[in-house]
Amino acid sequence: MRFETFATQGFLDLKKQNHAVSTPIYANSAYSFDDVEFAVNLFDLKQEGDIYSRITNPTNDISEKRVAALEGGIGALSTSSGMSAILIAILNIAGAGDEIVSTNKIYGGTYNLFYKTFKQMGIDVKLIKSDNLDDWEKAITPKTKCLYTETIGNPGIQVADIEPLAKLAHKHGIPLIVDNTVPTPYVCRPFEFGADIVVHSTTKYLSGHGNAMGGMIVDSGKFDWSQNDKFKMLTTPDESYHGIIYNREFKEAAYIAKARTHLIRDLGCCQSPFNSYLTIMGLESLHVRMQRHSDNALKLAEYLEQNENINFVHYPLLKSDKSYNLAKKYFKNGASSLIAFGVKGDCVKFIESLKLFIHATNIGDARSIITYPAGTTHRQLSDEQLIEAGISKDFMRASVGIENIDDIIEDVEQAIACAVKK
Ligand SMILES: Cc1ncc(COP(=O)(O)O)c(C=O)c1O
């Protein structure tokens, strides 16, 4: 099956779901055991099957398998939100005393997790301010457990150079984790360029309608966790499962198996089956929506670029953009919906004059959304941190929806006129 067919029908087993055409929502907490031996084997991880919906659920199973296949990975784990996907993806291989190397140009929530919460947990995240690989390499120490980046940085809209980052990570015997929320696998598949783990906020484009919080962790299955002694959590016995060694028991599926049976079991940030269902509904039109998001965003970016009342505009597929060459290398099917731009005149007036764009802090919704990061998502950052993250006071982020492009441009045009009116 090709991408579009997989997005729509992947792992649909009509017989298994009583011939219901739409994936059912298994809204149950627990599953009955045929006999005690079966239950014992399930608890010892010797037998595949469902015990309790915190760990596995048949609706979640479909969304996990579908996203894993769309990314070209071997397995996936759904979580309650994008933040919990990032948290679990990292806690699965790092603990107190360990380090991570990332960039400071990442989503504000991830920045806070790295800068504050991980610090409190004893994990030191080095946030690199430049794109220079030498700076990344200098920050790597024997304690570093992974490199972390976003394919398209939110809200800076800069494209990561995934291939050399993956090579650098592998040179040091560590994986590259990539947040692929903004492009989705329709635009970019980071595993094809050497990334090892992909995380998603499925809240955004994968579910696509701004109605289902969720996250997903996908494993390429290619990273060898036993190549050095850095990943003892996967290569030495886990006493909470009678000494099971994930790497030995689950082979290339060890990373997701451990994240599910250890961390989701203990931390409990599983995805609700109802949200998985909504995500599956979203996945079924992913390719259609993403193409329209990308086409509309490019047209709006081109319009903004020639407007004299705009200070700057970033969209990876504008020839003038600093990420243009990287976008050409890594992306197919456009560059997703995010545009960053600065309006001359009164920013507050601009936002408040928009009629079609909804003022909210979300992306990847079918509806067009405008966000003012300095006043909302990045409000916790100091002035210095804002400048370092490339967010000026006039910085706007648009997530361009799938409405008619003429309506979108007309809305922005009239709001710009209001912003510059003396
Ligand atoms: C790139 C990126 N990653 C992760 C997240 C966090 O996802 P969630 O809001 O589902 O926790 C967001 C949220 O905006 C995001 O934009």
PDBQT file of the ligand as one rigid body, heavy atoms in Angstrom, charges set to zero:
ROOT
HETATM    1  C1  LIG A 501       6.526  21.032  17.798  1.00  0.00    +0.000 C 
HETATM    2  C2  LIG A 501       5.717  20.688  19.008  1.00  0.00    +0.000 A 
HETATM    3  N1  LIG A 501       6.064  19.632  19.751  1.00  0.00    +0.000 NA
HETATM    4  C3  LIG A 501       5.358  19.281  20.862  1.00  0.00    +0.000 A 
HETATM    5  C4  LIG A 501       4.278  20.031  21.284  1.00  0.00    +0.000 A 
HETATM    6  C5  LIG A 501       3.543  19.625  22.516  1.00  0.00    +0.000 C 
HETATM    7  O1  LIG A 501       2.388  18.956  22.162  1.00  0.00    +0.000 OA
HETATM    8  P1  LIG A 501       1.060  18.891  23.088  1.00  0.00    +0.000 P 
HETATM    9  O2  LIG A 501       0.491  20.243  23.129  1.00  0.00    +0.000 OA
HETATM   10  O3  LIG A 501       0.237  17.866  22.381  1.00  0.00    +0.000 OA
HETATM   11  O4  LIG A 501       1.515  18.418  24.429  1.00  0.00    +0.000 OA
HETATM   12  C6  LIG A 501       3.882  21.123  20.527  1.00  0.00    +0.000 A 
HETATM   13  C7  LIG A 501       2.712  21.937  20.953  1.00  0.00    +0.000 C 
HETATM   14  O5  LIG A 501       2.446  22.989  20.431  1.00  0.00    +0.000 OA
HETATM   15  C8  LIG A 501       4.614  21.464  19.372  1.00  0.00    +0.000 A 
HETATM   16  O6  LIG A 501       4.278  22.530  18.613  1.00  0.00    +0.000 OA
ENDROOT
TORSDOF 0
